[in-house]
């Protein structure tokens, strides 16, 4: 994960987790374990904003913008864990091309 990519609404960059991993590791791992065990994920974790980033200087139309979603880092961590657990199953399941693309994009994103 890029350390200084745009943070989510919580305004915490991935670098915070990377630099302070010894401190936050247990909390992050417990959160992921609880999520896998069926506990409800707090709404704030899934709170995402879609922001339009200009592609060019002369903005005249919506096609001149690129949408990005700003998700909390903890949401990205949880999503990567889910995708990593599902990845081995993707070869066993009959998944359409578009769905396979989504899993691959999540895995690589």
Backbone bond lengths (Angstrom), bond angles and torsions (degrees), N, CA, C in turn:
res aa  C-N    CA-C-N  psi(-1)  N-CA   C-N-CA  omega(-1)  CA-C   N-CA-C  phi
1 X - - - 1.442 - - 1.529 108.40 -
2 X 1.305 115.79 132.34 1.464 120.48 179.81 1.528 109.79 -64.12
3 X 1.333 118.16 128.12 1.467 121.53 -174.11 1.526 115.18 -61.79
4 X 1.326 117.57 -36.43 1.467 119.39 -174.60 1.520 113.35 -117.80
5 X 1.337 117.67 22.81 1.456 119.43 174.34 1.514 108.82 -63.04
6 X 1.314 116.47 163.83 1.461 121.44 -177.04 1.527 110.99 -52.47
7 X 1.328 116.97 127.58 1.466 119.95 179.28 1.524 110.88 -77.62
8 X 1.316 115.87 167.24 1.453 120.42 175.11 1.513 110.60 -80.69
9 X 1.325 115.86 -166.02 1.463 120.43 -178.80 1.518 112.32 -64.37
10 X 1.335 116.79 -20.20 1.467 119.77 177.61 1.529 111.70 -77.51
11 X 1.337 116.55 -8.65 1.466 124.22 177.05 1.530 113.92 62.19
12 X 1.324 116.76 24.56 1.466 120.77 178.44 1.528 108.29 -104.30
13 X 1.318 116.61 120.89 1.463 122.14 177.93 1.524 109.94 -78.10
14 X 1.328 115.26 159.45 1.467 120.54 175.72 1.528 111.00 -60.68
15 X 1.327 116.84 -28.94 1.465 120.51 -179.58 1.530 111.45 -59.28
16 X 1.330 116.97 -34.10 1.466 120.13 178.21 1.524 109.96 -58.31
17 X 1.335 116.00 -47.36 1.463 120.30 179.81 1.526 110.59 -66.68
18 X 1.325 116.63 -40.50 1.459 120.56 -178.48 1.526 111.67 -65.63
19 X 1.313 117.01 -44.69 1.474 120.99 -177.71 1.528 112.24 -74.08
20 X 1.326 116.93 -28.04 1.465 121.56 -175.88 1.523 112.26 -112.75
21 X 1.335 117.07 26.37 1.458 120.73 -174.25 1.524 112.66 -57.63
22 X 1.309 118.21 -38.66 1.467 120.76 179.82 1.527 111.16 -60.15
23 X 1.311 116.80 -30.84 1.468 121.42 -178.65 1.525 111.26 -84.94
24 X 1.344 117.72 -42.65 1.466 121.14 -172.59 1.524 113.70 -94.64
25 X 1.332 118.00 -9.42 1.466 121.64 -174.68 1.523 112.82 -52.50
26 X 1.315 116.97 -50.58 1.466 120.06 -176.33 1.528 111.53 -62.10
27 X 1.316 116.92 -42.90 1.470 120.40 179.69 1.524 111.54 -65.15
28 X 1.330 116.73 -43.37 1.463 120.54 -179.87 1.523 110.06 -64.99
29 X 1.319 117.20 -46.58 1.470 120.68 179.76 1.524 111.59 -62.93
30 X 1.320 117.78 -40.55 1.470 120.89 176.80 1.520 111.06 -63.03
31 X 1.324 116.74 -41.16 1.465 120.64 178.65 1.529 110.43 -61.02
32 X 1.327 116.99 -45.83 1.465 120.84 -179.66 1.526 110.05 -64.84
33 X 1.338 117.81 -44.34 1.473 121.33 178.43 1.526 111.28 -59.89
34 X 1.327 117.00 -45.14 1.464 120.89 179.70 1.524 110.79 -63.29
35 X 1.321 116.69 -37.94 1.462 120.31 178.57 1.521 110.60 -64.48
36 X 1.341 117.25 -40.72 1.459 121.27 178.81 1.523 111.83 -70.82
37 X 1.322 117.51 -26.36 1.466 119.86 -178.82 1.525 111.98 -84.12
38 X 1.315 117.11 0.87 1.458 119.91 174.60 1.510 115.15 104.44
39 X 1.322 118.03 -0.71 1.466 119.32 176.76 1.525 109.64 -64.43
40 X 1.311 115.24 149.57 1.465 119.71 178.08 1.518 110.15 -68.74
41 X 1.301 115.20 139.71 1.462 120.96 177.30 1.526 107.30 -87.30
42 X 1.323 117.77 127.97 1.468 119.85 -180.00 1.528 111.37 -57.17
43 X 1.325 116.41 141.15 1.464 121.66 -178.03 1.524 112.48 -56.33
44 X 1.319 118.09 -35.90 1.464 120.37 -178.00 1.525 112.32 -62.08
45 X 1.319 116.95 -27.81 1.460 120.69 -179.61 1.525 110.01 -68.22
46 X 1.310 116.92 -33.43 1.458 122.32 -177.05 1.532 112.15 -95.28
47 X 1.296 118.12 5.27 1.468 121.49 -178.56 1.527 109.00 -76.29
48 X 1.315 115.74 119.61 1.459 121.78 -175.31 1.520 109.77 -132.05
49 X 1.310 116.26 143.25 1.468 121.67 174.01 1.517 108.62 -113.49
50 X 1.321 115.26 142.10 1.456 120.07 173.43 1.521 106.75 -103.31
51 X 1.320 115.18 126.61 1.459 121.99 -175.47 1.523 108.68 -122.18
52 X 1.324 116.30 141.88 1.458 120.82 177.63 1.522 109.80 -95.27
53 X 1.319 115.94 124.24 1.461 122.95 179.97 1.531 107.69 -106.29
54 X 1.337 118.38 128.37 1.469 119.79 -179.94 1.529 112.10 -65.25
55 X 1.338 115.80 136.90 1.462 121.42 176.55 1.530 110.75 -89.46
56 X 1.324 116.22 -31.64 1.462 121.67 -176.66 1.524 109.00 -133.56
57 X 1.337 116.68 170.67 1.468 120.13 -178.37 1.524 112.39 -78.74
58 X 1.319 117.84 -39.59 1.469 122.25 -178.88 1.529 109.22 -88.73
59 X 1.313 116.73 94.54 1.465 121.86 -175.85 1.523 110.11 -90.89
60 X 1.334 115.68 119.29 1.458 120.29 179.99 1.521 112.49 -125.64
61 X 1.326 117.21 -19.50 1.447 120.80 -171.10 1.529 109.11 -149.35
62 X 1.332 116.07 161.93 1.463 119.70 179.25 1.526 112.77 -63.90
63 X 1.325 117.75 -23.26 1.466 119.46 179.22 1.524 111.17 -69.32
64 X 1.317 117.09 -11.60 1.463 121.25 178.28 1.530 112.17 -86.06
65 X 1.327 116.20 6.26 1.460 121.47 179.16 1.522 110.04 -119.14
66 X 1.313 115.12 153.24 1.467 121.84 174.85 1.525 106.93 -117.26
67 X 1.338 117.65 121.84 1.466 118.68 178.81 1.530 111.16 -78.42
68 X 1.310 116.40 138.53 1.462 121.24 171.50 1.524 107.63 -129.89
69 X 1.303 116.27 151.73 1.463 119.89 176.70 1.519 108.57 -106.29
70 X 1.307 115.16 133.77 1.458 121.72 179.58 1.520 108.05 -102.20
71 X 1.332 115.87 103.97 1.463 122.63 -178.61 1.521 109.02 -110.81
72 X 1.334 116.90 149.23 1.465 118.90 173.91 1.530 110.70 -61.55
73 X 1.315 116.64 146.55 1.470 121.62 -179.52 1.527 110.50 -58.65
74 X 1.318 117.68 -39.23 1.467 120.22 -178.60 1.534 110.62 -62.23
75 X 1.332 117.35 -33.20 1.462 122.14 175.59 1.532 109.88 -65.84
76 X 1.336 116.56 -42.42 1.464 120.70 178.41 1.528 110.80 -64.14
77 X 1.325 116.82 -39.53 1.468 120.97 178.19 1.525 109.59 -62.66
78 X 1.327 116.94 -47.90 1.462 121.24 179.90 1.527 110.67 -61.53
79 X 1.326 117.10 -43.53 1.459 121.33 179.61 1.522 111.08 -61.49
80 X 1.326 117.14 -43.53 1.472 120.20 178.37 1.527 111.05 -62.93
81 X 1.329 117.11 -38.43 1.471 120.42 178.09 1.522 110.70 -64.10
82 X 1.323 116.96 -42.56 1.469 121.01 179.17 1.526 110.04 -63.57
83 X 1.325 116.52 -47.71 1.465 120.71 -179.41 1.522 110.68 -62.02
84 X 1.329 117.56 -41.92 1.467 120.39 178.96 1.522 111.73 -62.94
85 X 1.328 116.97 -34.22 1.469 119.61 178.40 1.523 111.37 -74.33
86 X 1.334 117.15 -31.93 1.463 120.88 -178.90 1.528 112.79 -84.76
87 X 1.306 117.33 -21.56 1.469 122.02 -175.35 1.531 112.66 -51.87
88 X 1.336 120.35 -47.45 1.473 119.20 179.85 1.527 112.90 -62.71
89 X 1.317 118.15 -26.79 1.461 121.25 -179.45 1.518 112.45 -77.20
90 X 1.323 117.95 -20.62 1.460 120.52 -174.91 1.525 111.88 -61.72
91 X 1.332 118.60 -28.15 1.463 120.56 177.90 1.525 111.22 -77.40
92 X 1.329 117.73 -23.77 1.463 121.64 -179.09 1.526 112.08 -85.73
93 X 1.319 116.34 -23.35 1.450 120.60 -175.90 1.519 110.93 -95.79
94 X 1.322 115.87 150.92 1.460 120.55 175.08 1.524 107.34 -86.58
95 X 1.327 116.11 93.05 1.459 121.21 -175.57 1.518 108.79 -107.49
96 X 1.335 115.79 135.61 1.461 119.51 177.97 1.523 110.10 -66.41
97 X 1.327 116.00 162.01 1.467 120.87 -179.00 1.518 112.00 -58.18
98 X 1.326 117.27 -42.02 1.469 119.45 -177.30 1.521 110.73 -67.23
99 X 1.330 117.07 -38.20 1.461 120.30 179.07 1.523 109.85 -68.25
100 X 1.312 116.46 -39.87 1.461 120.51 178.36 1.524 110.13 -63.15
101 X 1.334 116.18 -37.91 1.465 120.34 176.69 1.522 109.91 -61.65
102 X 1.325 117.26 -42.42 1.468 120.65 -179.74 1.522 110.77 -61.60
103 X 1.323 116.97 -45.41 1.465 120.48 179.78 1.517 109.63 -63.25
104 X 1.331 117.26 -42.79 1.465 120.96 -179.86 1.524 110.51 -65.76
105 X 1.327 117.67 -40.80 1.466 121.03 179.04 1.520 110.38 -64.44
106 X 1.329 117.21 -41.15 1.460 120.27 178.88 1.525 109.87 -67.02
107 X 1.325 116.03 -39.72 1.464 120.42 -178.49 1.527 110.83 -64.61
108 X 1.319 116.08 -40.00 1.464 120.64 -177.82 1.517 112.98 -88.61
109 X 1.322 117.81 -18.72 1.462 121.35 -174.50 1.463 112.63 -83.03
